[in-house]
Amino acid sequence: MHDAAPHMHESLAPATPELPAPADARRRLDRLIGKREDRLAASRRLASRFHELNGYLATADQVTDALQQLSQQLFQQLLSVVQEKLSIALQEILEQPLQLRAQADFKRQMATVEFWIERNGNQEDILKGQGGSVANVLSVGLRMFALTTLDSTQHRRFLVLDEQDCWLRPDLVPRLVKIVHEASQALGFQVLMISHHDVSLFERYADRIYQFGLNAEGEVQVRQLSLSAHEPDTEE
């Protein structure tokens, strides 16, 4: 007989992980709690900011409408000044009972203006008034007002008036020159007027006068005219 050796079986139980020390666990828990509080604080700040933004968006349309109304009011005030000043200019230069009238229309955040003149309560077309002299005067005034709206640091206040007196009678030209001189002094403009009228019409108000012509050889000759008895004429 053979004796059978008994088989022995060992069961290996899994190792129990080592637990952290209570003090380490507490520090870790405190860090997690701190991060949680930071996240909650950030969430509350975002919620507050969203509330502010929602409040702004709720009033954005009202603010836009208010700004648009203010812009229209300011434009109407400027337009009133334009009407007043240019009506005075028309009356002084043309010696006619003329009033400039303007009506503004606002669409799509843009303004369009219709101009006309009134004579004794009757409406007249600007382009037909006084054979074009009304358009001459108003064109000068509107250009000056347009220049005042530009940023002086970006745009030089220099205005060229090319034959703006072409429809004026010779006796009315000095009146236009006077208005231009006074306005340019008040607004800080430098104005160059080009004209075919006699130079004597400009002597009273112009700072400098240059006369252009052709010499015997057909070359352009520029002559600066004296504005005083002590200043000699120069030729180029």
Residue pairs with C-beta under 8 A, 6 or more apart in sequence:
20 28
68 106
68 109
72 104
72 106
72 111
75 104
75 111
76 104
78 145
79 102
79 104
79 113
82 100
82 102
82 141
82 142
82 145
83 99
83 100
83 101
83 102
85 141
86 100
86 137
86 138
86 141
86 142
87 98
87 99
87 100
89 137
89 141
89 179
90 96
90 98
90 99
90 100
90 117
90 134
90 137
90 138
91 97
91 98
92 175
92 179
93 133
93 137
93 168
93 172
93 175
93 176
93 179
94 130
94 133
94 134
94 137
94 172
96 119
96 130
97 119
97 120
98 117
98 118
98 119
98 129
98 134
99 117
99 118
99 119
100 115
100 116
100 117
100 138
101 115
101 116
101 117
101 118
101 123
102 113
102 114
102 115
102 116
103 113
103 114
104 111
104 112
104 113
105 111
105 112
105 113
105 114
115 126
115 138
116 123
116 124
116 125
116 126
117 123
117 124
117 126
117 129
117 134
118 124
126 134
126 135
126 138
127 135
129 135
130 167
131 167
132 166
132 167
133 167
133 168
133 169
133 172
135 167
136 164
136 165
136 166
136 167
136 168
136 176
137 176
137 179
139 164
140 161
140 164
140 176
140 179
140 180
141 183
143 159
143 161
144 159
144 183
144 184
144 187
144 189
147 155
147 157
147 159
147 187
147 189
148 187
150 157
152 188
156 190
157 187
157 188
157 189
157 190
158 189
158 190
158 191
158 192
159 184
159 189
159 190
159 191
159 192
160 191
160 192
160 194
161 180
161 191
161 192
161 193
161 194
162 194
163 194
163 195
163 196
164 176
164 193
165 172
165 173
165 176
165 177
165 193
165 195
165 197
166 196
168 176
170 197
170 198
170 201
173 195
173 197
173 201
173 202
174 201
174 202
174 204
174 205
177 193
177 201
177 202
177 204
177 205
177 206
178 204
178 205
180 191
180 193
180 205
181 191
181 205
181 206
183 189
184 190
184 191
193 202
193 206
195 201
195 202
199 209
199 211
199 225
202 209
203 209
203 225
203 227
206 227
207 227
208 224
208 227
209 224
209 225
209 227
210 222
210 223
210 224
210 225
211 222
211 223
211 224
211 225
212 220
212 221
212 222
212 223
213 220
213 221
213 223
214 220
214 221
215 221
221 235
221 236
222 235
222 236
223 233
223 234
223 235
223 236
224 233
224 234
225 233
226 232
226 233
